[in-house]
Amino acid sequence: MYEAYLTVVGTVITNPIKRTTQSGDEVMSFRVASNSRRMDRGTGEWQDGDTLYASVSCWRRLVSGVGASLMKGDSVIVFGQAHTNEYTTKDGVGRADLEIRATAVGPDLARCSVKVDRSRPVAAERPEHSGEEHTEQEHGEQEVAAAVG
């Protein structure tokens, strides 16, 4: 079986939607668009190029982070396994969509700024205490809610 991994830098074009599968797993889905732009050296103006559209599915720990952090219009970087979803519309037309099963989603800090609230580490990921006192924020023990702005 192939494994094609892809990184897309783009814009969220639909609000993320959470659903539950028949097996009880939660998944958060949204669409992203990535537009190419090139500087025309002759005119000094930006020229719009092609647009890549992809559906993104987020599973497990990504569900809560994406749900609390992203909305339509946000600048993002998505990394994950890409595949093609082929289907037939109600009108009988064959279609194919690019889908990315995300393993990482985050804000594009070149196009936005964020305030990061650290998630509480899993017990196995907790740093060892060296006897020094640290604040919860220094250990990253606050709830997730990256506000994109």
C-alpha positions as a LaTeX table, in Angstrom:
\begin{tabular}{lrrr}
\hline
Residue & $x$ (\AA) & $y$ (\AA) & $z$ (\AA) \\
\hline
Met1 & 0.00 & 0.00 & 0.00 \\
Tyr2 & 1.22 & 3.50 & $-0.77$ \\
Glu3 & 1.78 & 6.21 & 1.78 \\
Ala4 & 1.78 & 9.69 & 0.30 \\
Tyr5 & 2.31 & 12.42 & 2.88 \\
Leu6 & 1.51 & 16.01 & 2.03 \\
Thr7 & 1.93 & 19.42 & 3.63 \\
Val8 & $-0.55$ & 22.10 & 2.58 \\
Val9 & $-0.26$ & 25.77 & 3.52 \\
Gly10 & $-3.60$ & 27.43 & 2.93 \\
Thr11 & $-6.87$ & 28.83 & 4.21 \\
Val12 & $-9.74$ & 27.02 & 5.95 \\
Ile13 & $-12.70$ & 27.48 & 3.56 \\
Thr14 & $-15.42$ & 25.72 & 5.60 \\
Asn15 & $-16.08$ & 25.80 & 9.32 \\
Pro16 & $-14.87$ & 22.55 & 10.91 \\
Ile17 & $-17.66$ & 20.04 & 11.52 \\
Lys18 & $-17.47$ & 17.32 & 14.17 \\
Arg19 & $-19.23$ & 14.00 & 13.69 \\
Thr20 & $-19.17$ & 10.60 & 15.33 \\
Thr21 & $-18.55$ & 7.44 & 13.30 \\
Gln22 & $-20.60$ & 4.26 & 13.68 \\
Ser23 & $-17.80$ & 2.84 & 15.83 \\
Gly24 & $-18.04$ & 5.83 & 18.20 \\
Asp25 & $-14.87$ & 7.64 & 17.08 \\
Glu26 & $-15.04$ & 11.41 & 16.71 \\
Val27 & $-13.74$ & 13.09 & 13.56 \\
Met28 & $-13.44$ & 16.79 & 12.74 \\
Ser29 & $-13.56$ & 17.70 & 9.04 \\
Phe30 & $-13.00$ & 20.89 & 7.07 \\
Arg31 & $-11.85$ & 21.99 & 3.61 \\
Val32 & $-8.69$ & 23.92 & 2.87 \\
Ala33 & $-7.63$ & 25.89 & $-0.21$ \\
Ser34 & $-4.04$ & 26.69 & $-1.16$ \\
Asn35 & $-3.51$ & 29.41 & $-3.75$ \\
Ser36 & $-0.28$ & 29.87 & $-5.66$ \\
Arg37 & 0.85 & 33.41 & $-6.37$ \\
Arg38 & 3.88 & 34.56 & $-8.31$ \\
Met39 & 5.52 & 37.93 & $-8.68$ \\
Asp40 & 5.58 & 39.05 & $-12.32$ \\
Arg41 & 9.09 & 40.51 & $-12.60$ \\
Gly42 & 8.10 & 42.51 & $-15.66$ \\
Thr43 & 5.20 & 44.36 & $-14.03$ \\
Gly44 & 6.14 & 43.96 & $-10.36$ \\
Glu45 & 2.59 & 42.75 & $-9.63$ \\
Trp46 & 1.39 & 39.55 & $-8.01$ \\
Gln47 & $-0.31$ & 37.09 & $-10.37$ \\
Asp48 & $-2.80$ & 34.52 & $-9.09$ \\
Gly49 & $-2.09$ & 30.94 & $-10.09$ \\
Asp50 & $-3.90$ & 27.66 & $-9.59$ \\
Thr51 & $-5.78$ & 26.65 & $-6.45$ \\
Leu52 & $-5.51$ & 23.29 & $-4.68$ \\
Tyr53 & $-8.59$ & 22.19 & $-2.71$ \\
Ala54 & $-8.51$ & 19.37 & $-0.16$ \\
Ser55 & $-10.82$ & 17.86 & 2.44 \\
Val56 & $-9.12$ & 17.39 & 5.82 \\
Ser57 & $-10.11$ & 14.85 & 8.47 \\
Cys58 & $-8.79$ & 15.11 & 12.01 \\
Trp59 & $-8.94$ & 12.23 & 14.48 \\
Arg60 & $-8.16$ & 11.58 & 18.16 \\
Arg61 & $-6.42$ & 14.46 & 19.94 \\
Leu62 & $-6.70$ & 16.74 & 16.90 \\
Val63 & $-10.51$ & 16.83 & 17.21 \\
Ser64 & $-10.62$ & 19.01 & 20.33 \\
Gly65 & $-7.70$ & 21.23 & 19.30 \\
Val66 & $-9.06$ & 21.96 & 15.82 \\
Gly67 & $-12.59$ & 22.43 & 17.16 \\
Ala68 & $-11.45$ & 24.96 & 19.76 \\
Ser69 & $-9.02$ & 26.79 & 17.50 \\
Leu70 & $-10.03$ & 26.97 & 13.84 \\
Met71 & $-12.78$ & 28.50 & 11.80 \\
Lys72 & $-13.45$ & 29.49 & 8.21 \\
Gly73 & $-10.91$ & 32.04 & 6.97 \\
Asp74 & $-8.03$ & 30.97 & 9.23 \\
Ser75 & $-4.53$ & 30.49 & 7.78 \\
Val76 & $-3.29$ & 26.95 & 8.45 \\
Ile77 & $-0.60$ & 24.40 & 7.78 \\
Val78 & $-1.89$ & 20.83 & 7.43 \\
Phe79 & 0.29 & 17.72 & 7.35 \\
Gly80 & $-1.00$ & 14.21 & 6.81 \\
Gln81 & $-1.55$ & 11.21 & 4.60 \\
Ala82 & $-3.15$ & 12.06 & 1.25 \\
His83 & $-5.47$ & 9.91 & $-0.81$ \\
Thr84 & $-8.13$ & 10.31 & $-3.47$ \\
Asn85 & $-11.80$ & 9.76 & $-2.63$ \\
Glu86 & $-13.71$ & 8.73 & $-5.73$ \\
Tyr87 & $-17.51$ & 8.87 & $-5.72$ \\
Thr88 & $-20.59$ & 9.39 & $-7.90$ \\
Thr89 & $-22.90$ & 12.36 & $-7.33$ \\
Lys90 & $-26.70$ & 12.12 & $-7.16$ \\
Asp91 & $-26.71$ & 13.19 & $-10.81$ \\
Gly92 & $-24.54$ & 10.20 & $-11.78$ \\
Val93 & $-21.38$ & 12.24 & $-12.35$ \\
Gly94 & $-18.09$ & 10.65 & $-11.28$ \\
Arg95 & $-15.92$ & 12.84 & $-9.04$ \\
Ala96 & $-12.64$ & 12.58 & $-7.19$ \\
Asp97 & $-11.56$ & 14.68 & $-4.20$ \\
Leu98 & $-8.17$ & 14.99 & $-2.54$ \\
Glu99 & $-8.44$ & 14.04 & 1.12 \\
Ile100 & $-5.83$ & 14.46 & 3.86 \\
Arg101 & $-5.98$ & 12.43 & 7.06 \\
Ala102 & $-4.21$ & 14.99 & 9.21 \\
Thr103 & $-1.55$ & 14.11 & 11.74 \\
Ala104 & $-0.77$ & 17.78 & 12.45 \\
Val105 & $-2.72$ & 21.01 & 11.97 \\
Gly106 & $-1.58$ & 24.43 & 13.07 \\
Pro107 & $-1.80$ & 28.14 & 12.35 \\
Asp108 & 0.39 & 29.64 & 9.62 \\
Leu109 & 2.34 & 32.15 & 11.70 \\
Ala110 & 3.47 & 33.98 & 8.55 \\
Arg111 & $-0.15$ & 35.05 & 8.02 \\
Cys112 & $-1.60$ & 35.25 & 11.55 \\
Ser113 & $-0.65$ & 35.39 & 15.20 \\
Val114 & $-1.93$ & 33.19 & 18.00 \\
Lys115 & $-1.99$ & 32.89 & 21.76 \\
Val116 & $-1.10$ & 29.32 & 22.72 \\
Asp117 & $-2.60$ & 27.73 & 25.82 \\
Arg118 & $-0.63$ & 24.55 & 26.44 \\
Ser119 & $-2.47$ & 21.24 & 26.76 \\
Arg120 & $-2.08$ & 19.13 & 29.87 \\
Pro121 & 0.64 & 16.52 & 29.18 \\
Val122 & $-0.25$ & 12.84 & 29.33 \\
Ala123 & 1.20 & 11.21 & 32.48 \\
Ala124 & 3.99 & 9.49 & 30.52 \\
Glu125 & 4.94 & 12.80 & 28.89 \\
Arg126 & 5.23 & 14.76 & 32.15 \\
Pro127 & 8.64 & 16.32 & 32.73 \\
Glu128 & 10.56 & 15.17 & 35.78 \\
His129 & 10.70 & 17.74 & 38.58 \\
Ser130 & 14.20 & 18.83 & 39.52 \\
Gly131 & 13.10 & 20.20 & 42.87 \\
Glu132 & 12.67 & 23.70 & 41.46 \\
Glu133 & 9.27 & 25.37 & 41.58 \\
His134 & 7.72 & 26.19 & 38.21 \\
Thr135 & 4.38 & 27.63 & 37.21 \\
Glu136 & 1.77 & 25.50 & 35.46 \\
Gln137 & 2.28 & 27.58 & 32.32 \\
Glu138 & 6.00 & 26.77 & 32.25 \\
His139 & 5.17 & 23.07 & 32.29 \\
Gly140 & 2.45 & 23.51 & 29.67 \\
Glu141 & $-0.34$ & 22.28 & 31.93 \\
Gln142 & $-3.24$ & 24.44 & 30.74 \\
Glu143 & $-6.17$ & 23.47 & 28.54 \\
Val144 & $-5.95$ & 23.67 & 24.75 \\
Ala145 & $-7.49$ & 26.66 & 23.03 \\
Ala146 & $-5.23$ & 28.33 & 20.48 \\
Ala147 & $-7.07$ & 31.49 & 19.49 \\
Val148 & $-6.28$ & 32.38 & 15.90 \\
Gly149 & $-6.38$ & 36.10 & 15.31 \\
\hline
\end{tabular}
